[in-house]
Amino acid sequence: MKNIFNIKYLGIAAIVFTVLFLMNYLGNDQPDKMERAVLTGLGGVAGLTVWMIFFNKTKDDNPPQNFD
């Protein structure tokens, strides 16, 4: 968990949020396009965070030598 919230992750999260926000904001003509774009961007960052937590937990996993 200590490696997740470093400057590299925060930069990638900002890029993901920006890309998802702009894709939804510019391509949407509904009256609530700001709310939809923000929620989609936050959902993308939340998904990225969950993936990073899972990846960090399984990164150092050493299965048995003769597993199968």
mmCIF file of the N, C-alpha and C atoms, coordinates in Angstrom:
data_MODEL
# 
_entry.id   MODEL 
# 
loop_
_atom_site.group_PDB 
_atom_site.id 
_atom_site.type_symbol 
_atom_site.label_atom_id 
_atom_site.label_alt_id 
_atom_site.label_comp_id 
_atom_site.label_asym_id 
_atom_site.label_entity_id 
_atom_site.label_seq_id 
_atom_site.pdbx_PDB_ins_code 
_atom_site.Cartn_x 
_atom_site.Cartn_y 
_atom_site.Cartn_z 
_atom_site.occupancy 
_atom_site.B_iso_or_equiv 
_atom_site.pdbx_formal_charge 
_atom_site.auth_seq_id 
_atom_site.auth_comp_id 
_atom_site.auth_asym_id 
_atom_site.auth_atom_id 
_atom_site.pdbx_PDB_model_num 
ATOM 1   N N  . MET A 1 1  ? 0.821   -1.191  0.000   1.00 0.00 ? 1  MET A N  1 
ATOM 2   C CA . MET A 1 1  ? 0.000   0.000   0.000   1.00 0.00 ? 1  MET A CA 1 
ATOM 3   C C  . MET A 1 1  ? 0.863   1.252   0.000   1.00 0.00 ? 1  MET A C  1 
ATOM 4   N N  . LYS A 1 2  ? 2.099   1.124   0.473   1.00 0.00 ? 2  LYS A N  1 
ATOM 5   C CA . LYS A 1 2  ? 2.952   2.303   0.546   1.00 0.00 ? 2  LYS A CA 1 
ATOM 6   C C  . LYS A 1 2  ? 3.392   2.788   -0.827  1.00 0.00 ? 2  LYS A C  1 
ATOM 7   N N  . ASN A 1 3  ? 3.444   1.902   -1.820  1.00 0.00 ? 3  ASN A N  1 
ATOM 8   C CA . ASN A 1 3  ? 3.906   2.295   -3.148  1.00 0.00 ? 3  ASN A CA 1 
ATOM 9   C C  . ASN A 1 3  ? 2.802   2.860   -4.030  1.00 0.00 ? 3  ASN A C  1 
ATOM 10  N N  . ILE A 1 4  ? 1.563   2.770   -3.589  1.00 0.00 ? 4  ILE A N  1 
ATOM 11  C CA . ILE A 1 4  ? 0.455   3.188   -4.446  1.00 0.00 ? 4  ILE A CA 1 
ATOM 12  C C  . ILE A 1 4  ? 0.365   4.706   -4.548  1.00 0.00 ? 4  ILE A C  1 
ATOM 13  N N  . PHE A 1 5  ? 0.488   5.405   -3.447  1.00 0.00 ? 5  PHE A N  1 
ATOM 14  C CA . PHE A 1 5  ? 0.231   6.836   -3.452  1.00 0.00 ? 5  PHE A CA 1 
ATOM 15  C C  . PHE A 1 5  ? 1.521   7.640   -3.560  1.00 0.00 ? 5  PHE A C  1 
ATOM 16  N N  . ASN A 1 6  ? 2.341   7.304   -4.527  1.00 0.00 ? 6  ASN A N  1 
ATOM 17  C CA . ASN A 1 6  ? 3.531   8.107   -4.788  1.00 0.00 ? 6  ASN A CA 1 
ATOM 18  C C  . ASN A 1 6  ? 3.240   9.081   -5.923  1.00 0.00 ? 6  ASN A C  1 
ATOM 19  N N  . ILE A 1 7  ? 4.212   9.878   -6.275  1.00 0.00 ? 7  ILE A N  1 
ATOM 20  C CA . ILE A 1 7  ? 4.006   10.938  -7.269  1.00 0.00 ? 7  ILE A CA 1 
ATOM 21  C C  . ILE A 1 7  ? 3.713   10.368  -8.661  1.00 0.00 ? 7  ILE A C  1 
ATOM 22  N N  . LYS A 1 8  ? 4.275   9.212   -8.972  1.00 0.00 ? 8  LYS A N  1 
ATOM 23  C CA . LYS A 1 8  ? 4.030   8.590   -10.281 1.00 0.00 ? 8  LYS A CA 1 
ATOM 24  C C  . LYS A 1 8  ? 2.560   8.166   -10.412 1.00 0.00 ? 8  LYS A C  1 
ATOM 25  N N  . TYR A 1 9  ? 2.021   7.537   -9.356  1.00 0.00 ? 9  TYR A N  1 
ATOM 26  C CA . TYR A 1 9  ? 0.623   7.127   -9.392  1.00 0.00 ? 9  TYR A CA 1 
ATOM 27  C C  . TYR A 1 9  ? -0.304  8.331   -9.473  1.00 0.00 ? 9  TYR A C  1 
ATOM 28  N N  . LEU A 1 10 ? -0.003  9.359   -8.696  1.00 0.00 ? 10 LEU A N  1 
ATOM 29  C CA . LEU A 1 10 ? -0.859  10.546  -8.714  1.00 0.00 ? 10 LEU A CA 1 
ATOM 30  C C  . LEU A 1 10 ? -0.851  11.216  -10.088 1.00 0.00 ? 10 LEU A C  1 
ATOM 31  N N  . GLY A 1 11 ? 0.278   11.190  -10.778 1.00 0.00 ? 11 GLY A N  1 
ATOM 32  C CA . GLY A 1 11 ? 0.342   11.734  -12.134 1.00 0.00 ? 11 GLY A CA 1 
ATOM 33  C C  . GLY A 1 11 ? -0.505  10.927  -13.103 1.00 0.00 ? 11 GLY A C  1 
ATOM 34  N N  . ILE A 1 12 ? -0.420  9.600   -13.008 1.00 0.00 ? 12 ILE A N  1 
ATOM 35  C CA . ILE A 1 12 ? -1.221  8.738   -13.884 1.00 0.00 ? 12 ILE A CA 1 
ATOM 36  C C  . ILE A 1 12 ? -2.705  8.905   -13.574 1.00 0.00 ? 12 ILE A C  1 
ATOM 37  N N  . ALA A 1 13 ? -3.048  9.021   -12.290 1.00 0.00 ? 13 ALA A N  1 
ATOM 38  C CA . ALA A 1 13 ? -4.452  9.216   -11.909 1.00 0.00 ? 13 ALA A CA 1 
ATOM 39  C C  . ALA A 1 13 ? -4.979  10.542  -12.447 1.00 0.00 ? 13 ALA A C  1 
ATOM 40  N N  . ALA A 1 14 ? -4.153  11.581  -12.416 1.00 0.00 ? 14 ALA A N  1 
ATOM 41  C CA . ALA A 1 14 ? -4.578  12.881  -12.954 1.00 0.00 ? 14 ALA A CA 1 
ATOM 42  C C  . ALA A 1 14 ? -4.792  12.799  -14.461 1.00 0.00 ? 14 ALA A C  1 
ATOM 43  N N  . ILE A 1 15 ? -3.928  12.081  -15.155 1.00 0.00 ? 15 ILE A N  1 
ATOM 44  C CA . ILE A 1 15 ? -4.081  11.924  -16.606 1.00 0.00 ? 15 ILE A CA 1 
ATOM 45  C C  . ILE A 1 15 ? -5.348  11.135  -16.924 1.00 0.00 ? 15 ILE A C  1 
ATOM 46  N N  . VAL A 1 16 ? -5.591  10.051  -16.186 1.00 0.00 ? 16 VAL A N  1 
ATOM 47  C CA . VAL A 1 16 ? -6.795  9.237   -16.406 1.00 0.00 ? 16 VAL A CA 1 
ATOM 48  C C  . VAL A 1 16 ? -8.047  10.072  -16.168 1.00 0.00 ? 16 VAL A C  1 
ATOM 49  N N  . PHE A 1 17 ? -8.067  10.827  -15.069 1.00 0.00 ? 17 PHE A N  1 
ATOM 50  C CA . PHE A 1 17 ? -9.226  11.667  -14.783 1.00 0.00 ? 17 PHE A CA 1 
ATOM 51  C C  . PHE A 1 17 ? -9.435  12.697  -15.885 1.00 0.00 ? 17 PHE A C  1 
ATOM 52  N N  . THR A 1 18 ? -8.362  13.344  -16.333 1.00 0.00 ? 18 THR A N  1 
ATOM 53  C CA . THR A 1 18 ? -8.474  14.381  -17.359 1.00 0.00 ? 18 THR A CA 1 
ATOM 54  C C  . THR A 1 18 ? -9.000  13.814  -18.667 1.00 0.00 ? 18 THR A C  1 
ATOM 55  N N  . VAL A 1 19 ? -8.466  12.678  -19.080 1.00 0.00 ? 19 VAL A N  1 
ATOM 56  C CA . VAL A 1 19 ? -8.903  12.079  -20.348 1.00 0.00 ? 19 VAL A CA 1 
ATOM 57  C C  . VAL A 1 19 ? -10.373 11.672  -20.270 1.00 0.00 ? 19 VAL A C  1 
ATOM 58  N N  . LEU A 1 20 ? -10.753 10.979  -19.196 1.00 0.00 ? 20 LEU A N  1 
ATOM 59  C CA . LEU A 1 20 ? -12.149 10.553  -19.073 1.00 0.00 ? 20 LEU A CA 1 
ATOM 60  C C  . LEU A 1 20 ? -13.094 11.738  -18.935 1.00 0.00 ? 20 LEU A C  1 
ATOM 61  N N  . PHE A 1 21 ? -12.687 12.745  -18.184 1.00 0.00 ? 21 PHE A N  1 
ATOM 62  C CA . PHE A 1 21 ? -13.518 13.932  -18.020 1.00 0.00 ? 21 PHE A CA 1 
ATOM 63  C C  . PHE A 1 21 ? -13.738 14.632  -19.354 1.00 0.00 ? 21 PHE A C  1 
ATOM 64  N N  . LEU A 1 22 ? -12.663 14.857  -20.103 1.00 0.00 ? 22 LEU A N  1 
ATOM 65  C CA . LEU A 1 22 ? -12.796 15.571  -21.376 1.00 0.00 ? 22 LEU A CA 1 
ATOM 66  C C  . LEU A 1 22 ? -13.592 14.771  -22.399 1.00 0.00 ? 22 LEU A C  1 
ATOM 67  N N  . MET A 1 23 ? -13.388 13.448  -22.431 1.00 0.00 ? 23 MET A N  1 
ATOM 68  C CA . MET A 1 23 ? -14.157 12.630  -23.373 1.00 0.00 ? 23 MET A CA 1 
ATOM 69  C C  . MET A 1 23 ? -15.651 12.737  -23.091 1.00 0.00 ? 23 MET A C  1 
ATOM 70  N N  . ASN A 1 24 ? -16.024 12.720  -21.822 1.00 0.00 ? 24 ASN A N  1 
ATOM 71  C CA . ASN A 1 24 ? -17.441 12.787  -21.471 1.00 0.00 ? 24 ASN A CA 1 
ATOM 72  C C  . ASN A 1 24 ? -17.993 14.194  -21.565 1.00 0.00 ? 24 ASN A C  1 
ATOM 73  N N  . TYR A 1 25 ? -17.210 15.184  -21.200 1.00 0.00 ? 25 TYR A N  1 
ATOM 74  C CA . TYR A 1 25 ? -17.703 16.561  -21.209 1.00 0.00 ? 25 TYR A CA 1 
ATOM 75  C C  . TYR A 1 25 ? -17.882 17.077  -22.632 1.00 0.00 ? 25 TYR A C  1 
ATOM 76  N N  . LEU A 1 26 ? -16.925 16.797  -23.497 1.00 0.00 ? 26 LEU A N  1 
ATOM 77  C CA . LEU A 1 26 ? -17.001 17.308  -24.867 1.00 0.00 ? 26 LEU A CA 1 
ATOM 78  C C  . LEU A 1 26 ? -17.975 16.520  -25.735 1.00 0.00 ? 26 LEU A C  1 
ATOM 79  N N  . GLY A 1 27 ? -18.171 15.241  -25.420 1.00 0.00 ? 27 GLY A N  1 
ATOM 80  C CA . GLY A 1 27 ? -19.027 14.412  -26.255 1.00 0.00 ? 27 GLY A CA 1 
ATOM 81  C C  . GLY A 1 27 ? -20.451 14.277  -25.765 1.00 0.00 ? 27 GLY A C  1 
ATOM 82  N N  . ASN A 1 28 ? -20.830 15.020  -24.757 1.00 0.00 ? 28 ASN A N  1 
ATOM 83  C CA . ASN A 1 28 ? -22.151 14.879  -24.158 1.00 0.00 ? 28 ASN A CA 1 
ATOM 84  C C  . ASN A 1 28 ? -22.937 16.168  -24.363 1.00 0.00 ? 28 ASN A C  1 
ATOM 85  N N  . ASP A 1 29 ? -24.196 16.036  -24.765 1.00 0.00 ? 29 ASP A N  1 
ATOM 86  C CA . ASP A 1 29 ? -25.025 17.227  -24.943 1.00 0.00 ? 29 ASP A CA 1 
ATOM 87  C C  . ASP A 1 29 ? -26.197 17.267  -23.959 1.00 0.00 ? 29 ASP A C  1 
ATOM 88  N N  . GLN A 1 30 ? -26.148 16.449  -22.915 1.00 0.00 ? 30 GLN A N  1 
ATOM 89  C CA . GLN A 1 30 ? -27.182 16.454  -21.883 1.00 0.00 ? 30 GLN A CA 1 
ATOM 90  C C  . GLN A 1 30 ? -27.005 17.670  -20.979 1.00 0.00 ? 30 GLN A C  1 
ATOM 91  N N  . PRO A 1 31 ? -28.067 18.107  -20.307 1.00 0.00 ? 31 PRO A N  1 
ATOM 92  C CA . PRO A 1 31 ? -27.936 19.281  -19.434 1.00 0.00 ? 31 PRO A CA 1 
ATOM 93  C C  . PRO A 1 31 ? -27.042 19.050  -18.212 1.00 0.00 ? 31 PRO A C  1 
ATOM 94  N N  . ASP A 1 32 ? -26.848 17.799  -17.801 1.00 0.00 ? 32 ASP A N  1 
ATOM 95  C CA . ASP A 1 32 ? -26.014 17.518  -16.627 1.00 0.00 ? 32 ASP A CA 1 
ATOM 96  C C  . ASP A 1 32 ? -24.660 16.940  -17.029 1.00 0.00 ? 32 ASP A C  1 
ATOM 97  N N  . LYS A 1 33 ? -24.088 17.476  -18.095 1.00 0.00 ? 33 LYS A N  1 
ATOM 98  C CA . LYS A 1 33 ? -22.849 16.890  -18.599 1.00 0.00 ? 33 LYS A CA 1 
ATOM 99  C C  . LYS A 1 33 ? -21.673 17.075  -17.649 1.00 0.00 ? 33 LYS A C  1 
ATOM 100 N N  . MET A 1 34 ? -21.658 18.128  -16.842 1.00 0.00 ? 34 MET A N  1 
ATOM 101 C CA . MET A 1 34 ? -20.565 18.330  -15.890 1.00 0.00 ? 34 MET A CA 1 
ATOM 102 C C  . MET A 1 34 ? -20.571 17.244  -14.813 1.00 0.00 ? 34 MET A C  1 
ATOM 103 N N  . GLU A 1 35 ? -21.741 16.948  -14.256 1.00 0.00 ? 35 GLU A N  1 
ATOM 104 C CA . GLU A 1 35 ? -21.833 15.929  -13.213 1.00 0.00 ? 35 GLU A CA 1 
ATOM 105 C C  . GLU A 1 35 ? -21.466 14.556  -13.754 1.00 0.00 ? 35 GLU A C  1 
ATOM 106 N N  . ARG A 1 36 ? -21.949 14.238  -14.945 1.00 0.00 ? 36 ARG A N  1 
ATOM 107 C CA . ARG A 1 36 ? -21.629 12.945  -15.544 1.00 0.00 ? 36 ARG A CA 1 
ATOM 108 C C  . ARG A 1 36 ? -20.143 12.815  -15.827 1.00 0.00 ? 36 ARG A C  1 
ATOM 109 N N  . ALA A 1 37 ? -19.534 13.875  -16.320 1.00 0.00 ? 37 ALA A N  1 
ATOM 110 C CA . ALA A 1 37 ? -18.110 13.829  -16.637 1.00 0.00 ? 37 ALA A CA 1 
ATOM 111 C C  . ALA A 1 37 ? -17.273 13.681  -15.372 1.00 0.00 ? 37 ALA A C  1 
ATOM 112 N N  . VAL A 1 38 ? -17.639 14.387  -14.307 1.00 0.00 ? 38 VAL A N  1 
ATOM 113 C CA . VAL A 1 38 ? -16.889 14.284  -13.047 1.00 0.00 ? 38 VAL A CA 1 
ATOM 114 C C  . VAL A 1 38 ? -17.026 12.886  -12.454 1.00 0.00 ? 38 VAL A C  1 
ATOM 115 N N  . LEU A 1 39 ? -18.242 12.346  -12.449 1.00 0.00 ? 39 LEU A N  1 
ATOM 116 C CA . LEU A 1 39 ? -18.438 11.012  -11.887 1.00 0.00 ? 39 LEU A CA 1 
ATOM 117 C C  . LEU A 1 39 ? -17.730 9.942   -12.709 1.00 0.00 ? 39 LEU A C  1 
ATOM 118 N N  . THR A 1 40 ? -17.716 10.084  -14.019 1.00 0.00 ? 40 THR A N  1 
ATOM 119 C CA . THR A 1 40 ? -17.002 9.124   -14.847 1.00 0.00 ? 40 THR A CA 1 
ATOM 120 C C  . THR A 1 40 ? -15.501 9.208   -14.600 1.00 0.00 ? 40 THR A C  1 
ATOM 121 N N  . GLY A 1 41 ? -14.976 10.409  -14.488 1.00 0.00 ? 41 GLY A N  1 
ATOM 122 C CA . GLY A 1 41 ? -13.556 10.577  -14.192 1.00 0.00 ? 41 GLY A CA 1 
ATOM 123 C C  . GLY A 1 41 ? -13.186 9.995   -12.842 1.00 0.00 ? 41 GLY A C  1 
ATOM 124 N N  . LEU A 1 42 ? -14.012 10.258  -11.828 1.00 0.00 ? 42 LEU A N  1 
ATOM 125 C CA . LEU A 1 42 ? -13.745 9.703   -10.500 1.00 0.00 ? 42 LEU A CA 1 
ATOM 126 C C  . LEU A 1 42 ? -13.879 8.183   -10.488 1.00 0.00 ? 42 LEU A C  1 
ATOM 127 N N  . GLY A 1 43 ? -14.807 7.660   -11.263 1.00 0.00 ? 43 GLY A N  1 
ATOM 128 C CA . GLY A 1 43 ? -14.939 6.207   -11.367 1.00 0.00 ? 43 GLY A CA 1 
ATOM 129 C C  . GLY A 1 43 ? -13.724 5.569   -12.009 1.00 0.00 ? 43 GLY A C  1 
ATOM 130 N N  . GLY A 1 44 ? -13.170 6.223   -13.006 1.00 0.00 ? 44 GLY A N  1 
ATOM 131 C CA . GLY A 1 44 ? -11.951 5.716   -13.631 1.00 0.00 ? 44 GLY A CA 1 
ATOM 132 C C  . GLY A 1 44 ? -10.774 5.723   -12.681 1.00 0.00 ? 44 GLY A C  1 
ATOM 133 N N  . VAL A 1 45 ? -10.645 6.775   -11.891 1.00 0.00 ? 45 VAL A N  1 
ATOM 134 C CA . VAL A 1 45 ? -9.556  6.850   -10.913 1.00 0.00 ? 45 VAL A CA 1 
ATOM 135 C C  . VAL A 1 45 ? -9.768  5.810   -9.809  1.00 0.00 ? 45 VAL A C  1 
ATOM 136 N N  . ALA A 1 46 ? -11.007 5.591   -9.395  1.00 0.00 ? 46 ALA A N  1 
ATOM 137 C CA . ALA A 1 46 ? -11.286 4.569   -8.380  1.00 0.00 ? 46 ALA A CA 1 
ATOM 138 C C  . ALA A 1 46 ? -10.948 3.177   -8.910  1.00 0.00 ? 46 ALA A C  1 
ATOM 139 N N  . GLY A 1 47 ? -11.290 2.904   -10.158 1.00 0.00 ? 47 GLY A N  1 
ATOM 140 C CA . GLY A 1 47 ? -10.940 1.624   -10.760 1.00 0.00 ? 47 GLY A CA 1 
ATOM 141 C C  . GLY A 1 47 ? -9.439  1.433   -10.865 1.00 0.00 ? 47 GLY A C  1 
ATOM 142 N N  . LEU A 1 48 ? -8.736  2.491   -11.209 1.00 0.00 ? 48 LEU A N  1 
ATOM 143 C CA . LEU A 1 48 ? -7.278  2.434   -11.273 1.00 0.00 ? 48 LEU A CA 1 
ATOM 144 C C  . LEU A 1 48 ? -6.687  2.156   -9.893  1.00 0.00 ? 48 LEU A C  1 
ATOM 145 N N  . THR A 1 49 ? -7.253  2.760   -8.862  1.00 0.00 ? 49 THR A N  1 
ATOM 146 C CA . THR A 1 49 ? -6.766  2.551   -7.500  1.00 0.00 ? 49 THR A CA 1 
ATOM 147 C C  . THR A 1 49 ? -6.986  1.110   -7.052  1.00 0.00 ? 49 THR A C  1 
ATOM 148 N N  . VAL A 1 50 ? -8.163  0.563   -7.320  1.00 0.00 ? 50 VAL A N  1 
ATOM 149 C CA . VAL A 1 50 ? -8.442  -0.827  -6.954  1.00 0.00 ? 50 VAL A CA 1 
ATOM 150 C C  . VAL A 1 50 ? -7.491  -1.760  -7.690  1.00 0.00 ? 50 VAL A C  1 
ATOM 151 N N  . TRP A 1 51 ? -7.249  -1.507  -8.964  1.00 0.00 ? 51 TRP A N  1 
ATOM 152 C CA . TRP A 1 51 ? -6.328  -2.335  -9.731  1.00 0.00 ? 51 TRP A CA 1 
ATOM 153 C C  . TRP A 1 51 ? -4.919  -2.254  -9.163  1.00 0.00 ? 51 TRP A C  1 
ATOM 154 N N  . MET A 1 52 ? -4.481  -1.065  -8.765  1.00 0.00 ? 52 MET A N  1 
ATOM 155 C CA . MET A 1 52 ? -3.139  -0.915  -8.204  1.00 0.00 ? 52 MET A CA 1 
ATOM 156 C C  . MET A 1 52 ? -3.018  -1.627  -6.859  1.00 0.00 ? 52 MET A C  1 
ATOM 157 N N  . ILE A 1 53 ? -4.050  -1.598  -6.036  1.00 0.00 ? 53 ILE A N  1 
ATOM 158 C CA . ILE A 1 53 ? -4.014  -2.319  -4.760  1.00 0.00 ? 53 ILE A CA 1 
ATOM 159 C C  . ILE A 1 53 ? -3.910  -3.815  -5.018  1.00 0.00 ? 53 ILE A C  1 
ATOM 160 N N  . PHE A 1 54 ? -4.710  -4.332  -5.945  1.00 0.00 ? 54 PHE A N  1 
ATOM 161 C CA . PHE A 1 54 ? -4.659  -5.755  -6.284  1.00 0.00 ? 54 PHE A CA 1 
ATOM 162 C C  . PHE A 1 54 ? -3.307  -6.120  -6.871  1.00 0.00 ? 54 PHE A C  1 
ATOM 163 N N  . PHE A 1 55 ? -2.773  -5.284  -7.752  1.00 0.00 ? 55 PHE A N  1 
ATOM 164 C CA . PHE A 1 55 ? -1.488  -5.557  -8.385  1.00 0.00 ? 55 PHE A CA 1 
ATOM 165 C C  . PHE A 1 55 ? -0.369  -5.578  -7.355  1.00 0.00 ? 55 PHE A C  1 
ATOM 166 N N  . ASN A 1 56 ? -0.375  -4.653  -6.410  1.00 0.00 ? 56 ASN A N  1 
ATOM 167 C CA . ASN A 1 56 ? 0.675   -4.619  -5.396  1.00 0.00 ? 56 ASN A CA 1 
ATOM 168 C C  . ASN A 1 56 ? 0.592   -5.801  -4.442  1.00 0.00 ? 56 ASN A C  1 
ATOM 169 N N  . LYS A 1 57 ? -0.607  -6.314  -4.178  1.00 0.00 ? 57 LYS A N  1 
ATOM 170 C CA . LYS A 1 57 ? -0.725  -7.471  -3.290  1.00 0.00 ? 57 LYS A CA 1 
ATOM 171 C C  . LYS A 1 57 ? -0.260  -8.748  -3.969  1.00 0.00 ? 57 LYS A C  1 
ATOM 172 N N  . THR A 1 58 ? -0.431  -8.871  -5.276  1.00 0.00 ? 58 THR A N  1 
ATOM 173 C CA . THR A 1 58 ? -0.052  -10.096 -5.975  1.00 0.00 ? 58 THR A CA 1 
ATOM 174 C C  . THR A 1 58 ? 1.316   -10.003 -6.627  1.00 0.00 ? 58 THR A C  1 
ATOM 175 N N  . LYS A 1 59 ? 1.969   -8.868  -6.536  1.00 0.00 ? 59 LYS A N  1 
ATOM 176 C CA . LYS A 1 59 ? 3.262   -8.685  -7.194  1.00 0.00 ? 59 LYS A CA 1 
ATOM 177 C C  . LYS A 1 59 ? 4.333   -9.587  -6.593  1.00 0.00 ? 59 LYS A C  1 
ATOM 178 N N  . ASP A 1 60 ? 4.365   -9.717  -5.292  1.00 0.00 ? 60 ASP A N  1 
ATOM 179 C CA . ASP A 1 60 ? 5.396   -10.501 -4.621  1.00 0.00 ? 60 ASP A CA 1 
ATOM 180 C C  . ASP A 1 60 ? 4.899   -11.874 -4.191  1.00 0.00 ? 60 ASP A C  1 
ATOM 181 N N  . ASP A 1 61 ? 3.859   -12.344 -4.831  1.00 0.00 ? 61 ASP A N  1 
ATOM 182 C CA . ASP A 1 61 ? 3.290   -13.641 -4.496  1.00 0.00 ? 61 ASP A CA 1 
ATOM 183 C C  . ASP A 1 61 ? 4.173   -14.740 -5.073  1.00 0.00 ? 61 ASP A C  1 
ATOM 184 N N  . ASN A 1 62 ? 4.630   -15.644 -4.230  1.00 0.00 ? 62 ASN A N  1 
ATOM 185 C CA . ASN A 1 62 ? 5.472   -16.757 -4.674  1.00 0.00 ? 62 ASN A CA 1 
ATOM 186 C C  . ASN A 1 62 ? 4.688   -18.055 -4.539  1.00 0.00 ? 62 ASN A C  1 
ATOM 187 N N  . PRO A 1 63 ? 4.133   -18.567 -5.637  1.00 0.00 ? 63 PRO A N  1 
ATOM 188 C CA . PRO A 1 63 ? 3.390   -19.823 -5.547  1.00 0.00 ? 63 PRO A CA 1 
ATOM 189 C C  . PRO A 1 63 ? 4.355   -20.988 -5.294  1.00 0.00 ? 63 PRO A C  1 
ATOM 190 N N  . PRO A 1 64 ? 3.834   -22.125 -4.859  1.00 0.00 ? 64 PRO A N  1 
ATOM 191 C CA . PRO A 1 64 ? 4.707   -23.289 -4.645  1.00 0.00 ? 64 PRO A CA 1 
ATOM 192 C C  . PRO A 1 64 ? 5.410   -23.697 -5.941  1.00 0.00 ? 64 PRO A C  1 
ATOM 193 N N  . GLN A 1 65 ? 6.530   -24.390 -5.794  1.00 0.00 ? 65 GLN A N  1 
ATOM 194 C CA . GLN A 1 65 ? 7.345   -24.764 -6.949  1.00 0.00 ? 65 GLN A CA 1 
ATOM 195 C C  . GLN A 1 65 ? 6.578   -25.659 -7.919  1.00 0.00 ? 65 GLN A C  1 
ATOM 196 N N  . ASN A 1 66 ? 5.915   -26.688 -7.428  1.00 0.00 ? 66 ASN A N  1 
ATOM 197 C CA . ASN A 1 66 ? 5.168   -27.621 -8.279  1.00 0.00 ? 66 ASN A CA 1 
ATOM 198 C C  . ASN A 1 66 ? 3.677   -27.402 -8.071  1.00 0.00 ? 66 ASN A C  1 
ATOM 199 N N  . PHE A 1 67 ? 3.197   -26.247 -8.471  1.00 0.00 ? 67 PHE A N  1 
ATOM 200 C CA . PHE A 1 67 ? 1.808   -25.878 -8.199  1.00 0.00 ? 67 PHE A CA 1 
ATOM 201 C C  . PHE A 1 67 ? 0.819   -26.733 -8.971  1.00 0.00 ? 67 PHE A C  1 
ATOM 202 N N  . ASP A 1 68 ? 1.096   -26.981 -10.229 1.00 0.00 ? 68 ASP A N  1 
ATOM 203 C CA . ASP A 1 68 ? 0.158   -27.768 -11.024 1.00 0.00 ? 68 ASP A CA 1 
ATOM 204 C C  . ASP A 1 68 ? 0.766   -29.096 -11.237 1.00 0.00 ? 68 ASP A C  1 
# 
